[in-house]
Amino acid sequence: MKRVLITGANGLLGQKLITELIEDYELLATARAPQPVLQSPTFLYRRLDIENYRACKAVIEDFRPEVIINAAAYTNVDGCEVEREACWRANVKGVENLVRAARNRMIQIIHISTDYIFDGTNGPYAEEQRPNPLCYYGKAKLASENVIKAAGLPYTIVRTSVVYGVGVAVKSNFFLWVYQRLRQDKPIRVVTDQYNTPTWVDDLAGGIHLILNRPFLGVIHISGPDFIDRYRMAVQIAQTFHFDPSRIIPITTDQLQQRASRPLKAGLKIEKAIQELGFRPKTLKESFEFLKASLSK
Ligand SMILES: NC(=O)c1ccc[n+]([C@@H]2O[C@H](COP(=O)([O-])OP(=O)(O)OC[C@H]3O[C@@H](n4cnc5c(N)ncnc54)[C@H](OP(=O)(O)O)[C@@H]3O)[C@@H](O)[C@H]2O)c1
């Protein structure tokens, strides 16, 4: 079995990658915490902070992976705007460390990036369109793509958009925030003018599985099929779970005053993934039905 090292394995995507890949690959899951948050299935686990080059080197030399999937990142977009050094350390320096430690063995790197590298003037975007990030998070993620491209290693850059889903002790995501607030019948203010192609984490992990199987090298967009604004996404969540949609108050990005500028029409075109990988993501509606079934358990 091919050996695959996963970084950021306690995050939303990291956890889903473990359950998605465990049957077909020999996995080493790594994260900063002393223990994995997932208790089942059984898998190898080691502590790894990708900001520490020596630690990256030691883990890679011990496990000798054929592929590294980098799912570790500082993902709080507004946090990145304020804590710029911390954002750069995790999102760029960490990637430099992995690449440097992987170079001797020519290990393939699968790196996850974002539609926030685009400026949102004319999304959804295809792989070859010109990036122009508006916020620090987007700038750092674009810099990380450039590190990967310049490394001289076989690489895959997987760009994705507004990842949502459930996991063990995961940070909140847009779906969870809407679900939890509306379930408690609390009002939420949601923007009508930020468009993305929201991505169910299960589909993202499934897409990465297809990339590994192929294997596919280069840049590829893996996201959901719906190009939709946050307000309409929240309304669909309310409809699926029979929550009161009048608790969702439509506002504009100007009114919300987020710290980091957001690309308004972002989102990703996924034709390449459909054609080259046979990627078939669920619609928002279908994924919400799956989430409803799993949350009711
Ligand atoms: N979430 C989205 O909407 C979205 C959209 C587009 C692209 N992406 C990209 O998708 C990837 C996966 O994100 P996600 O949604 O799974 O986010 P997540 O749940 O925040 O997971 C990221 C994980 O990275 C870990 N991490 C941060 N710094 C680290 C370091 N120095 N060393 C090791 N681990 C570190 C975090 O662990 P700690 O708890 O220790 O901080 C966290 O568990 C990221 O590359 C992200 O940029 C996400």
Ligand as a Chemical Component Dictionary entry (heavy atoms), coordinates in Angstrom:
data_LIG
# 
_chem_comp.id                   LIG 
_chem_comp.type                 NON-POLYMER 
_chem_comp.pdbx_formal_charge   0 
_chem_comp.three_letter_code    LIG 
# 
loop_
_chem_comp_atom.comp_id 
_chem_comp_atom.atom_id 
_chem_comp_atom.alt_atom_id 
_chem_comp_atom.type_symbol 
_chem_comp_atom.charge 
_chem_comp_atom.model_Cartn_x 
_chem_comp_atom.model_Cartn_y 
_chem_comp_atom.model_Cartn_z 
_chem_comp_atom.pdbx_ordinal 
LIG N1  N1  N 0  -12.487 25.964 5.589  1  
LIG C1  C1  C 0  -12.682 26.562 4.424  2  
LIG O1  O1  O 0  -13.728 27.179 4.183  3  
LIG C2  C2  C 0  -11.622 26.496 3.365  4  
LIG C3  C3  C 0  -11.855 27.107 2.120  5  
LIG C4  C4  C 0  -10.857 27.034 1.135  6  
LIG C5  C5  C 0  -9.665  26.383 1.400  7  
LIG N2  N2  N 1  -9.466  25.808 2.627  8  
LIG C6  C6  C 0  -8.198  25.128 2.871  9  
LIG O2  O2  O 0  -8.474  23.768 3.173  10 
LIG C7  C7  C 0  -7.461  23.249 4.046  11 
LIG C8  C8  C 0  -8.096  22.513 5.209  12 
LIG O3  O3  O 0  -8.863  23.425 5.977  13 
LIG P1  P1  P 0  -9.972  22.953 7.030  14 
LIG O4  O4  O 0  -11.268 23.481 6.564  15 
LIG O5  O5  O -1 -9.809  21.519 7.348  16 
LIG O6  O6  O 0  -9.512  23.874 8.261  17 
LIG P2  P2  P 0  -9.341  23.547 9.821  18 
LIG O7  O7  O 0  -10.477 22.732 10.292 19 
LIG O8  O8  O 0  -9.073  24.882 10.450 20 
LIG O9  O9  O 0  -8.038  22.645 9.855  21 
LIG C9  C9  C 0  -6.752  23.152 9.723  22 
LIG C10 C10 C 0  -5.886  22.401 10.692 23 
LIG O10 O10 O 0  -4.554  22.853 10.520 24 
LIG C11 C11 C 0  -3.942  22.798 11.779 25 
LIG N3  N3  N 0  -2.745  23.629 11.843 26 
LIG C12 C12 C 0  -2.643  24.977 11.861 27 
LIG N4  N4  N 0  -1.365  25.334 11.952 28 
LIG C13 C13 C 0  -0.633  24.191 11.993 29 
LIG C14 C14 C 0  0.731   23.901 12.101 30 
LIG N5  N5  N 0  1.647   24.885 12.205 31 
LIG N6  N6  N 0  1.149   22.620 12.115 32 
LIG C15 C15 C 0  0.239   21.611 12.021 33 
LIG N7  N7  N 0  -1.088  21.822 11.949 34 
LIG C16 C16 C 0  -1.517  23.096 11.925 35 
LIG C17 C17 C 0  -5.001  23.276 12.749 36 
LIG O11 O11 O 0  -4.697  22.749 14.013 37 
LIG P3  P3  P 0  -4.718  23.619 15.366 38 
LIG O12 O12 O 0  -6.055  23.299 15.966 39 
LIG O13 O13 O 0  -3.578  23.054 16.115 40 
LIG O14 O14 O 0  -4.575  25.058 14.987 41 
LIG C18 C18 C 0  -6.261  22.640 12.152 42 
LIG O15 O15 O 0  -6.568  21.410 12.782 43 
LIG C19 C19 C 0  -6.591  24.467 4.424  44 
LIG O16 O16 O 0  -5.448  24.488 3.597  45 
LIG C20 C20 C 0  -7.458  25.655 4.082  46 
LIG O17 O17 O 0  -6.692  26.803 3.782  47 
LIG C21 C21 C 0  -10.428 25.825 3.596  48 
# 
loop_
_chem_comp_bond.comp_id 
_chem_comp_bond.atom_id_1 
_chem_comp_bond.atom_id_2 
_chem_comp_bond.value_order 
_chem_comp_bond.pdbx_ordinal 
LIG N1  C1  SING 1  
LIG C1  O1  DOUB 2  
LIG C1  C2  SING 3  
LIG C2  C3  SING 4  
LIG C2  C21 DOUB 5  
LIG C3  C4  DOUB 6  
LIG C4  C5  SING 7  
LIG C5  N2  DOUB 8  
LIG N2  C6  SING 9  
LIG N2  C21 SING 10 
LIG C6  O2  SING 11 
LIG C6  C20 SING 12 
LIG O2  C7  SING 13 
LIG C7  C8  SING 14 
LIG C7  C19 SING 15 
LIG C8  O3  SING 16 
LIG O3  P1  SING 17 
LIG P1  O4  DOUB 18 
LIG P1  O5  SING 19 
LIG P1  O6  SING 20 
LIG O6  P2  SING 21 
LIG P2  O7  DOUB 22 
LIG P2  O8  SING 23 
LIG P2  O9  SING 24 
LIG O9  C9  SING 25 
LIG C9  C10 SING 26 
LIG C10 O10 SING 27 
LIG C10 C18 SING 28 
LIG O10 C11 SING 29 
LIG C11 N3  SING 30 
LIG C11 C17 SING 31 
LIG N3  C12 SING 32 
LIG N3  C16 SING 33 
LIG C12 N4  DOUB 34 
LIG N4  C13 SING 35 
LIG C13 C14 SING 36 
LIG C13 C16 DOUB 37 
LIG C14 N5  SING 38 
LIG C14 N6  DOUB 39 
LIG N6  C15 SING 40 
LIG C15 N7  DOUB 41 
LIG N7  C16 SING 42 
LIG C17 O11 SING 43 
LIG C17 C18 SING 44 
LIG O11 P3  SING 45 
LIG P3  O12 DOUB 46 
LIG P3  O13 SING 47 
LIG P3  O14 SING 48 
LIG C18 O15 SING 49 
LIG C19 O16 SING 50 
LIG C19 C20 SING 51 
LIG C20 O17 SING 52 
# 
